[in-house]
């Protein structure tokens, strides 16, 4: 993952995003992708920690999930995002 994401705990963020999608929004990857204008594969990559959503996508996620962006983006311990 890029140096610019070094302050983000990718693994925990991926798990939290998946949990929020399922338990908060009650959406499939396909449904979430359709709402955001991305493929279900993109959502799956976020949830596996392969990549992160763009800032625009993160804003969309926060609206769909009804939470602040920092509700699903997890920073590294001892670091500020």
N, C-alpha and C positions, 0 to 999 in steps of 0.2 A: 504494500500500500504506500502511497505517496508520502513524502516527508511532511507535506502540509497537514496530514491527518494524525501526526504523531501524538497529539494531545487527546485523541479520541480512543476510547477502549472499543475497538471494532467488534470483538467477540460479544461483549456485553450489550453493545448497541444493537447488534443483529438479533440477539435473543429477545431483547426488550421490544424491538420493532415487531417481531413475529408475534409475541405475546399480546401486544396492544392491538395488532390487526385482528387476531382471533377473538380475544376476550373483551376488548373494548368496542371495536367497530363491528365485530361479527361478520367479517368479509373474507372471501377467498382471495388468493393472490390475484386471480383474474379480475375480480370485482374491484379491488383496490387499484390495480393497474389501469383499468378502464376509467376510473374516476380521476386518476392523475395523468392520463394520456401516455402511459408507458406500458410495456408488455408485462405479462405475468413473469416472464423470465427475468426482467429487471428487478421486480419485487423479490423474486427468489434469490437473486444475487445479493441484494441488500441483506436479506435474512440469513444468508450463509456467510456474510462478512467478506464477500469477494470484492464488493465496492460499496460506496455510500451514495445516497441520493444527493442530487445537486441542491443548492440552497433553495431554488424555486420549488423543487420537489419536496424538500423538507418542510417548507412553508405550507404546501398543499397537504402533506401528511398531518401537520399539526392541526389544520382545520378539520380534516376528515376524522382524526382521532379525538378531537376536542381537547387538545392539551398543548402546552407550550412545547417548542422544539426541544428544550432541555428535558422534557418529560420522556423522550425516547433516545436522545443522544447522550451517551455516557462518557464522561471524561476520564482520563487516566487518573489513578489515585495520586494525590499530591500535585496535580496540575490543574490549572484553570483553563476552561475552554474559551 
